[in-house]
Structures are given as structure tokens and as C-alpha cells.
Amino acid sequence: MHKILVANRGEIALRVMRTAREMNIKTVAVYSEADRNMPFVRYADEAVCIGPAPSAQSYLRADKIIEVAKQTGADAIHPGYGFLSENAGFSKAVSDAGLIFIGPSARSIEMMGSKIAAKQAAKKFNVPMVPGTEDPVKDAAEAKEIATRIGFPILIKASAGGGGKGMRVVNNEGELEEQMRMAKSEAMSAFGDDAVFIEKYVGAPRHIEIQLLGDQHGNYVYLFERECSIQRRHQKLIEEAPSSCLTADIRKAMGESAVAVARSCNYYGAGTVEFLVDENLNYYFLEMNTRLQVEHCVTEMITGIDLVKEQIKVARGEKLSFGQDDLKMNGHSLELRVCAEDPMNNFLPDTGKLEMYQPPKGPGVRVDDGYEQGQDIPIFYDPMIAKLVVHASTREEAIDRLCRAVDEYYIKGIQTTLSFGKWAVQTEPFRSGNFDTKFIEKYFKPEYLVEDNADSEAVAALLASVVWNKEKKPTGVTNSTNGHMPNWKLRRK
Ligand code: MV4
């Protein structure tokens, strides 16, 4: 493999290109008209504009992307996450064009894309599942039978859904008929497939996922878990590895179940198996994500494995160079997604210009970002602008390190989730490890960030004085800051 086309943008495009460069593989960026000045475009050895800003006219143009790969002499395509990464048709089209898709086969993507097919495959390997159905439920009468057997509340889920899309909670028999009808019609219009299935509703579960790697020769390893319970509207905000609630025995059992799910669809490449974990630490298979995930970095930090490098090696047909016993967890890692969203205002997207942008540095800090100072955050794409990842020997030290890094992180021009992250990791439930997917709903109030806001007013005042010193002040007056940034965070919270 000599040249990889990266069919993505922003931080993940850069992330993939960095590893390619370390492996002496050339890179091709494809970009939309909105992204011409982005760092990933400059970082690539070659870059080709593939269309206007909307994704449907650029990053989702499979035909165009494959054409550019051929024109530039790329021999492989890495899809990143989102966009075309879990599109079975794209995986197949790339292979049919004589190129290597750095990801799983079209068949694996297709099987795991159907939640019903995924459950049926996993069931043969005795993977634990929430009580419910592994077959499509045709109508309300059948749904009623199932609900009577497993008891309310239940969840109706779309087979073609996933990631929380197309789910409906049903609390009692009275709601059943209406919810079935709505679920099916929603599934039809969203996915073109009205197949639904039913599960017992697990009230306040944890969301824990297992990272795995498989090669094309049937070898598998699991790279332990990521705790992803801190999320909002099915968008994760904080992830960590390891989870503070698993025992070594449960970790091993979940790891082996995850590998069984991967085996059930002859999976190869990097993949993630999602589980729900209840308060008694029972775990249940939810779905498999057939891509490199946003939060893969926390796994890299605790295992020392470069997941993109392993993806590339597997795609080249190599055998995994390590086995399960070679893998050890080292220390603790936390990731905070830095999104252009306003946590004080219902996490609404906040677009605008990154007037100032200074990421944190120092021991145990990794920032995977996609923008730089002076750039506009386009409205066309995901609002995540960076991932702040820390690593330390213990969970407590990782929390302190994340807080320190948030203090150093300096962003002006847009609201971000940084203040939320610092608040969240310092709460008692987070510190004690006693939290679930209802964390934000249960504990968060926008007022809790007001103190941070007062702080940013102090920052604004200090900045004004810097500008005044540099630009407006009559000459002859001594300059106490020399135009450098003052110590702008006055106190630790
Ligand atoms: C569930 C559940 C409770 N019971 N299934 C949401 C994402 C999708 N992968 C599955 N999801 C859920 N499935 C049963 N049987 C609760 C959720 C869920 C959830 C799961 C993980 C992380 C956050 C969540 C937020 C709300 C609901």
C-alpha cells in the first residue's frame, strides 16, 4: 500500500493521515468547497476538491471519491467515521474498483447494519441479550403477545436504525397500538425499511462498548472497554477507559462476547460491540459499530496500540502481530468531545469564527483537532471541533489532568462543551463512578456553568487590556504584559 485516499474531513482525516505518514504511505485528501483552508487539506500530500459544501454533494459522493482515488493512483481508501464509513455499497464499490477498503467487508457491514440480523447471528454464539425478539414483529397483536411475556415497559426499535434512531418506549398496553404504527411508519420514512423488533426496556443502564480487532485470517483480540454513558441526545460527550464499574471477570466475559459477535459475521478490521450494563452488572448486546469510532483514542492511550495502524495492516492482509495475552491495560484515559455547542443553552450548535484558539499541552495530554485559529466552523457538518484526551496512571489523576487541560484550553468566538466537561468530571457521581446514561438528565443544570461564564467575563476584560496595551495605548506608557497573554484563568474551580 503506497497511497491512501482519506474520504473524510476534520480531525479524523488528520488522525488517519498522521499514521499513514508514520508508515511511509502517501495521502490524498478530498474536500468540499467549504473546507479548502482546513488543516487536513494542507497536511495531505495531495488534495482534490470534490464538490460544494453540503455532504450529499461532496463527502457522500462515493462515485466521485473512487474516481479521484483512481486518478491520483491511490491504492486504498480510509472512510474515517460517519459519511460513507458504514455504507456496505461503498465498501463493495471500492473493492470492485480494484482498491482496498480500509474497513470491514460489505457483507459484515450489511449484517451488522440490520439489528435483527445482528441479533440472530449473535444469538448462535450465546451472546447475552435483553429479553425480547430476534425476529421482526409484524403488528400490534404480535407486539402485545411479546409484551405480555416480557412485561412493560418495552422498547420498539427499528431494525435499520441504531445509535438511538428509531426507538420508542411503550409503558403500557394502552400505548402499544399507536406506538407500533408510529414506529413502523417512522422506520419506513427514515430508513426505507419498516422492520421493527421489541426489547424489554432497561431503565437507567450504563453504555459500555468493547473495542476489537480482527484480521482476515480469523484471529481476534479485544482491546477492553470504553465507558460511554455520559451522553446527550445519543451524542456522547465524555468517554473513558477503563470503565470504573467492571470487574476483571466481567471485562473478560464481555470481551469474549464481543469477539463472538465479530466472529458471527466474519468481521475483520477495527470494530466495536455496544452493550447495556444494568445495576447488577448484567450485560446485554445492543449492536455492533463497523467503523473506527470517535472515541477510539482512549483505547489507544490505555493499550499503546495505534488502531489506525492496525486497520491498515489488516487491510493489507497481514495477521495480527499480537494475541490477547500480549494486551494489558495501562493507566486511565478520559476523552472530552469539544463541540461547538452551547451547554448553557440546551447544547444548541453555536457556529461562528474561532477568533482565538489555543489547545492545551503538557504531560499526558493529546488533542485531536481539525481547525485552527481564525477559521469559521461550517454549519454543514458535525459540530465536534476537537477531542481532548488525557492519560494518567489513575482515574483520579486523569480527572485532575482533564481539569488542568480544560483550564489551559483557550477558545474564543464560539461556545463549546469544555465548561460542561470540567463540571461533569468533578461531580460526586462521576468521581465515585456511580452514574449511568441518565447522568445529564439527573444532575446537570445550565446554572452550574455560570461561574465559568463569570470567569470568561474576567478573561474578556483582561484581553481588552492586552489589546489596549498593544494597539491603543499612547506610546511611552510601560506595558506590563508585553503583549503576551496574561494568566487569564484566575482560579481553579
Ligand atoms: C436500549 C435502552 C434500554 N433498553 N435498549 C440507545 C442507542 C442504541 N444503541 C440503543 N439505545 C438504548 N437501547 C433497551 N432494551 C436504552 C438505550 C438508550 C441508550 C443507550 C446507550 C447510551 C445512551 C442511551 C440513551 C437512551 C437510551
Boltz pocket constraint, residues with backbone or C-beta under 6 A from the ligand:
constraints:
  - pocket:
      binder: B
      contacts: [[A, 130], [A, 155], [A, 162], [A, 163], [A, 164], [A, 165], [A, 199], [A, 200], [A, 201], [A, 202], [A, 203], [A, 205], [A, 206], [A, 207], [A, 228], [A, 229], [A, 231], [A, 234], [A, 274], [A, 276], [A, 286], [A, 287], [A, 437]]
      max_distance: 6.0
